[in-house]
Amino acid sequence: MLRFHSLRSKLQATFLLLGVTAMGVLGWETSRRAADALRQATFERLTAIAETRKRHVERYFTDLAAHVVALSNDESTIDAIEEFSTAWHAIPPLPGGSAELAELRKHYGTIGADSGWFPSDPRTQRLQTAFISGNSHPPLLKNLQIDAPGAGPYSNVHSRYHPTLDRYRSAFGLYDIFLLDAETGRILYTAAKEIDLGQRVLDAPYAGTTLAQAFQHARTLTEATAF
């Protein structure tokens, strides 16, 4: 009888252990499946967020391209390029050794631009002293200057077109707007007024920039389009 009770106790203990083990395995399996389901749900949510953001970015660039094409086809933009091109030749060349030239060199040193970027053309030098080094507005706000009498007729053209172009730049979140001479690659106008103003993108060191690449590509197009 004692052996029977001992055997029954062992069997009960064994069944209890098996039951606890089964519950543990079931709990682990349930937890694993829940974790897998959570990971899958999280992955799907992140994928959906990434796709939404991708569509937003694509839509932004599509809209931006449409705005650029519209601006380039606008009659006032075409007129502006023609007038800036004519006014360029009437800019008074800056005399060598002038105080304005020294101030312009000082500006280049302040922004850390080496001598290779300094303009050699006296008209470019005059334009940059008028709108950059001689501009009383701080960096990143040089666009606030409307005219500069020292730039000759160019100043009149600038005061007529710059307010509209700069508002366009600001409204669409653009960093800058460039108007270039199609023949020479001369940057006739920039809204932001940085040291590329008046430079030629076909010449070093600008020839290796993305702006030069965009200009070269634009000259191969047969109709207005975004690229």
C-alpha positions in Angstrom: 0.0 0.0 0.0 2.8 2.3 0.9 4.5 1.6 -2.5 1.2 2.4 -4.2 0.8 5.7 -2.6 4.5 6.5 -3.4 3.9 5.6 -7.0 0.8 7.7 -7.2 2.6 10.6 -5.7 5.4 10.3 -8.3 2.8 10.1 -11.1 1.0 13.2 -9.8 4.3 15.0 -9.5 5.2 14.0 -13.1 1.8 15.1 -14.5 2.1 18.3 -12.6 5.6 18.9 -14.0 4.4 18.1 -17.5 1.4 20.4 -17.0 3.7 23.3 -15.9 6.1 22.6 -18.7 3.3 22.6 -21.3 2.0 25.9 -19.9 5.5 27.3 -20.0 5.9 26.2 -23.6 2.5 27.6 -24.5 3.3 30.9 -22.8 6.6 31.2 -24.6 5.0 30.3 -27.9 2.2 32.9 -27.3 4.8 35.5 -26.3 6.9 34.8 -29.4 3.9 35.0 -31.7 2.9 38.3 -30.0 6.4 39.7 -30.4 6.5 38.6 -34.1 3.1 40.2 -34.7 4.2 43.4 -33.0 7.4 43.5 -35.1 5.5 42.9 -38.2 3.0 45.6 -37.4 5.8 48.0 -36.5 7.6 47.2 -39.8 4.4 47.7 -41.8 3.8 51.0 -40.1 7.3 52.2 -40.7 7.1 51.1 -44.3 3.8 53.0 -44.7 5.4 56.1 -43.2 8.4 55.8 -45.5 6.2 55.4 -48.6 4.2 58.4 -47.5 7.3 60.6 -47.0 8.7 59.3 -50.3 5.5 60.4 -52.1 5.7 63.8 -50.4 9.3 64.3 -51.5 8.5 63.2 -55.0 5.5 65.5 -55.1 7.6 68.4 -53.8 10.2 68.0 -56.5 7.6 67.5 -59.2 5.9 70.7 -58.1 9.2 72.5 -57.8 10.2 71.5 -61.4 6.9 72.8 -62.7 7.5 76.1 -60.9 11.0 76.4 -62.4 9.7 75.7 -65.9 6.9 78.2 -65.5 9.4 80.8 -64.2 11.8 80.2 -67.1 9.0 80.5 -69.6 7.6 83.7 -68.1 8.0 86.8 -70.4 9.3 88.9 -67.5 12.1 86.4 -66.8 13.1 86.4 -70.5 13.0 90.2 -70.4 15.1 90.3 -67.2 17.8 88.1 -68.8 18.0 90.3 -71.8 18.2 93.5 -69.8 20.7 92.1 -67.3 22.9 91.0 -70.3 22.8 94.5 -71.8 23.4 96.2 -68.5 26.4 94.0 -67.8 28.4 95.7 -70.4 27.6 99.1 -68.9 28.9 98.2 -65.4 31.8 100.5 -64.6 35.0 98.4 -64.2 36.5 98.6 -60.8 40.0 100.2 -60.8 42.9 98.1 -59.5 44.2 99.1 -56.1 40.9 100.8 -55.1 39.6 100.7 -51.5 36.5 98.8 -52.7 38.7 96.1 -54.2 40.6 95.8 -51.0 37.3 95.5 -49.1 36.2 92.7 -51.5 39.4 90.8 -50.9 38.8 91.1 -47.2 35.3 89.7 -47.6 36.7 86.6 -49.4 39.1 86.1 -46.6 36.3 86.4 -44.0 34.3 83.6 -45.7 37.4 81.4 -46.1 37.4 81.5 -49.9 40.9 81.1 -51.3 42.4 83.3 -54.1 41.3 80.8 -56.8 37.7 82.0 -56.3 38.4 85.7 -56.5 37.1 87.3 -59.7 39.6 88.6 -62.2 37.0 90.5 -64.3 36.8 94.2 -63.2 33.1 94.3 -63.9 32.5 91.3 -61.7 34.6 92.9 -59.1 32.5 96.1 -59.3 29.2 94.1 -59.1 30.4 92.1 -56.1 31.6 95.2 -54.2 28.2 96.9 -54.9 26.0 94.0 -53.9 28.2 91.9 -51.5 31.2 93.4 -49.7 29.6 96.9 -49.9 26.2 95.5 -48.9 25.3 96.7 -45.4 23.0 93.7 -44.7 24.5 90.7 -42.9 25.4 87.4 -44.5 22.3 85.4 -45.6 20.4 88.6 -45.8 22.3 90.2 -48.7 19.2 89.7 -50.8 17.5 92.6 -49.0 19.5 95.2 -51.0 17.5 96.4 -53.9 19.8 98.7 -55.7 23.5 99.9 -55.8 24.1 103.1 -57.7 27.8 102.2 -58.1 26.8 99.4 -60.5 25.6 101.8 -63.1 22.5 100.8 -65.3 22.7 97.3 -63.8 21.3 98.8 -60.6 18.2 100.0 -62.3 17.5 96.6 -63.9 18.1 94.9 -60.6 15.7 97.2 -58.7 13.0 96.4 -61.3 13.3 92.6 -61.3 14.9 91.6 -58.0 11.9 92.2 -55.7 9.7 89.8 -57.7 12.3 87.1 -58.2 13.3 87.2 -54.5 9.7 86.9 -53.4 9.4 83.9 -55.8 12.5 82.4 -54.2 11.1 82.8 -50.7 7.6 81.7 -51.5 8.8 78.3 -52.9 11.5 77.7 -50.3 14.4 78.0 -52.9 17.9 78.8 -51.7 18.7 80.9 -54.7 17.6 81.9 -58.2 20.2 82.3 -61.0 19.9 84.0 -64.4 22.7 83.1 -66.8 23.8 84.3 -70.2 23.2 81.4 -72.5 26.2 82.2 -74.7 28.9 83.0 -72.1 27.7 81.1 -69.0 28.0 84.4 -67.1 25.9 84.5 -63.9 24.1 87.8 -64.6 21.9 87.7 -61.4 21.5 85.8 -58.2 18.9 86.4 -55.6 21.0 85.4 -52.6 24.0 87.6 -53.6 26.9 85.2 -53.0 30.4 85.2 -54.6 29.2 83.5 -57.7 27.5 86.7 -58.8 29.1 87.9 -62.1 31.3 84.8 -62.5 31.4 82.5 -65.5 30.4 78.9 -64.9 32.4 77.7 -67.8 35.7 78.9 -66.2 37.6 77.4 -63.3 36.9 76.9 -60.5 33.1 77.0 -61.3 33.5 74.7 -64.3 33.4 71.6 -62.0 30.3 72.6 -60.0 26.8 71.2 -60.3 25.6 74.6 -61.5 28.0 74.3 -64.4 26.7 70.8 -65.2 23.1 72.0 -65.0 24.0 74.9 -67.4 25.7 72.6 -69.9 22.7 70.3 -69.8 20.2 73.1 -70.2 22.0 74.2 -73.4 21.3 70.8 -75.0 17.6 71.0 -74.4 15.3 71.9 -77.4 12.4 72.9 -75.3 11.7 74.2 -71.8 11.6 71.2 -69.4 12.7 70.2 -65.9 15.7 68.1 -65.4 
